[in-house]
Amino acid sequence: MSAFQTMLNMQLSLFAIMLLGFFCRKKGMIDNKTRTALSDILINIILPCNIAMSFDMDVSGDLLRSAGIVFVAYMGVQTFTWLLSRVAFTRVPEDKQMVLRHGTITSNAGFLGNPITQGVFGNEGLLYASIAMIPVRIFLWSAGLSLYTKTDSKSVVKNLLTHPCVIAVFVGFGIMFAPFELPAFMVRTLNSVGGCTTAISMMVIGAILADIDLGHIEWGLLGYYCLLRLIVIPAVSFAALSLLGLQPMVTGVCTLLSGMPAASLTAVLAAKYGQNYGFASQVVFVSTLLSMITIPLMTLFF
């Protein structure tokens, strides 16, 4: 089966799970409190287990070099998205501009990108994706958060180093370099918990999208945003990384992650800090919907 067919089937499966979350929200089985609890469990427990176990593989010099290259490459991708966000929406009203800028800088690479990357590239791809998430979170807690509220370097460092998913990366390196194997029951437990990542993350996204008012979507502005987020950013990333002659998997993982839709946190943080939550929800909904088309198409270039 080709990479395109694999991705298409995966996207259809993810979409079906997302619809399940949408249905549960509409029927009242998932309320705001439940959705928040599921998000917390996902970010603080399930994703960290998934990330940590992605490092459970044989160590090689090539693997470590590739992981370092992924970190540097994705810092470049994030820098590009930050620069793009500063020039792409200058004519948009300020309340919507900050939302669009946040959605350009930060993507749903954690919730959506990790399961997709693992499905396409296996555990080694997930390991690279976990490394790439460090630059994502650096920009999330610095440039991204500063759009909604004031932040400082001390808070950025604290938020980064105490984030469960970043801690999981360091735990993963411990697992990778440990002179002993983890007990079988622990490996089974971590794999079982981490295996819930795809289902829970997509149900949470579906529950979030269920609150969108479809009658007031600004298709023109959001179409322009999605062109940048889902096509321009991954196209530029793929071209730049290909010109650098990086390993195909490194290029593929970084490109795939760069083409993810707007982060769910774009809407969550907008609501938390009293910004335009309704428009932010539209950004998440439309970009997630269109990514069901653009993400499989990206695999044709890998």
N, C-alpha and C positions, 0 to 999 in steps of 0.2 A: 504494500500500500504506500502511495506517495505521501510526502510530507503534507501536501495540500489536502489530500483526502483525510489524513489523520487529524489535521487541524480542524477541518470542516466538521468531522464527526464529533470532535471534542467540543467545538463551539456550540453545536446543536445540543449536546449533552449539558453543557454549562447553561445554555439558554433555558433548557427544560427545568433545571434545578432552580434557576432564577425565577421562572414562572411559578414554581411551587412556593417560593418565598413570597412572591407577589400575591398569590392566592391566599396564603396563610394570613398575610397582613389584611387583605380585604375582608376576610371572614372573621377577623378579630382574634385569631389564634396567636398572632404576634402583635403585641401592642408596643408602644414606645419603650416601656420599661423592659419588656422581653428583648426587643431589638438591641437596646443598649447593653443588656446582660450578655447576649450572644456575641456582640462586637467585642466586649471586654474579654470574654472567654477565648475568642478567636485570637485576639492580639496578644493576650498575656499568657496563654497556655498552648493552644493548638498550633499556631504558627511557629512559636519557638521550638516546640517538639519536632515539627516538620523540618525546620531549618537545621537544628542540631544534628538530626540523623542523616541529613544530606551530606555531612562531612564524614560519615562512617564508611570510608573507603581507603584503599591503599595509597600511601603517600608517595609522590614522585616529584622530582625537581621540576618537571614540565608542568605538572598540575599546579604547584605553588606559583610558578612564574605566570601561568595563565591567570590565576586568581588575582595576582598583583596587577596584571595588565587590565583585567576587567575593572578593577577599582579605578585605575587612572583613566581608562577609556570612558567610564560612566561619569566620572567627575567632569570630563569634557562635554558629555551629552547634557548633563545638568546645567553646566555653565552656558551652553548654547540656548537651552530652554529659558534660562533667566534673562539672557540678553534679548531673545525674541519677545519675551513677555513685556519688555520695557518699550518696545517700538511698535508692536502690532496692534495695540488697542488705544492709542492716544486720542482718538476721536470719539471714544465710547464714554458715556456718563460715568462719573467716578465710582458710584456704588456698584455698577456692573463691571467696570474696568478692573477693580481689585479682585473680583470673583474670577474673571477670565484670566487674569495674570496668575492667580493661585492655581487654577486648573491647568495652566500651561507649564508652570514650574513643577507641580507635583501630579503624578499620575496614580492610577490604581494598580501599580506594578506589584504591590504587596498582596492585596486581596486576590486580584485577578491574574497578575503576571506569574506568581509563583506556581500555581497549579498548571497553568498553560505551558510554562517553560519546562516543568518536570515532565509533562506529557509528551512534549516534542523532543526534548534533549536528554531525558532521563535524570538520574541523581546528580551526575556531573553538571548538567545544565542548571539544576536547582541550586547546587553549591555556588556556581558563578552568579546566579540571580541573587542569592543571599548576600554575596559580596557587593553586588551592584546596589543593593538596597541601602547600604551605608551612605553613599553620596546622596541618594534620594532623601534619606532622613535628615542628613545635614542641611539640605536646602529646605526641607519641610519645616524644620524647627528654627530656621534662620530667616531666609528671604521669604518663604511662604507665610510663616506666622506673622512676620512684621507687616504684611499687607493688612491684617485684621487688627493687630494690636502692637504696642511697642514691645520690643524684646531686646535682650542684651547678650553678650558673649557668654557670660556665666550661665545664664538660663539655657542657652543653646547647648553648651557642653554637658550640663546636667541632664537635659532631656534626652540627648543622644546616648550618653553612657549608661543611663538607667532604663533605656527602652528595652523591653524584654526580647525583642527580635535582634537587637544588637548584642545583647548579652548572650543570646543563643549562638551567635556567630563565634564568639570567644569560647563558649562551651564546646562548640563543634570542633574548633581547632584542638581543644584539649582531648576530645575523643579521637581525633585523627592522629595525634602524636603520642597518645597514651601507650606505654609499653605493655599493656594488657588489654584484653577484650572485656567489654561490659558484660555483666551477667545476662544470661539469656532472657530472664524475666523482664529486666529493665529495657533491653532492646525491643522486646515484644510490646511492652507498655508504651514506649516512646513512639514506635511505629504505628501502633493502633490509634493513639491520640492524634498524632500528626496526620494520619490518613483521613481525618475528618475535615482537613483544610478546605478542600474543594467544595464539599457539600454545604458546610456552614457559611463559607465566605459568599457563595452565590445566593444562598437563601437570604442572607443579610442584605446583599445588594438588591435583591428582588423586593424585600420588605421596604427598603428605602425608596425605591422607584415607585412603589404603590401609592405614595403620597403626592406624586406629581400631578399638577393640574394641566392636563393635555390641551385644554382650550386656550391657554395663554402662552404657549411656547413661541418664542421669537426665532422662527426657523432661519431667517436670513442671517442674523448675527451669529447664531449657534452653528449654522452651516460653515461660516467663515472660520469660527473657532475650531470646529472639527477638522476642517481642511488642514489647519496648522498642526493640531494635536495628533491626528491619526494618520496623516499622509506626509506633510512637509518634514516634521521632526524625524520620523523613522527613515525617510528617504535621504535626508542630509546625513543622518547618523550612519546609515548603511554605506553611502558613498564615501564618507570620510574614513570609516574604519576599513573599508575595502582597499582604499588607496594606501592605507598604512600597512597593508599586507598582513593583518592579524589572522590568527587561526580561524577557520570557518565557524567553529562553535562559539568562540568569543564574539565574533561579529554577529552571528545569528542571535545569541542571547541578548546582547546589548540592543540590537535593532528591534527585536521582539518586545523587549521591555519598554523601549522608548516610544512605541506605538500604542501603549495602553491608554484607555480613556481617562477622563478626569477622576481624581481621587474622591472617594466617598467623603473624606475629611473636608473637601472643599465646601460641601453643604453643611457638614456637622459643625465645623469651626465658624462658618458664617452665622449659623443659628446661635452658637455659644456666645459670640461677640456682638450680636445685634446688628449684623450686616444683612444684605439682601439674600435671605435664605431661599426664598421662592425661586429667584433666578438661578442661584447656585444649584438647586435641585434639578432645574431644567438642564443645566450644563452637564451634570452627572448622568441624567437620563438619556439625553440625545447622544452624547459621546459613547456611552455604554452600548446603546442600541446600534449605532453605526459601526462600532468596533466589531460586532458580530460578522460584519462583511469584510472590513479592512484587515483584520488580524489573519484570517485564513489566506487572503491574497498575499500577505507579506511572505508567507512560507514558500511561495513560488520562486523567491529570489535567494533562498538559502541553499 
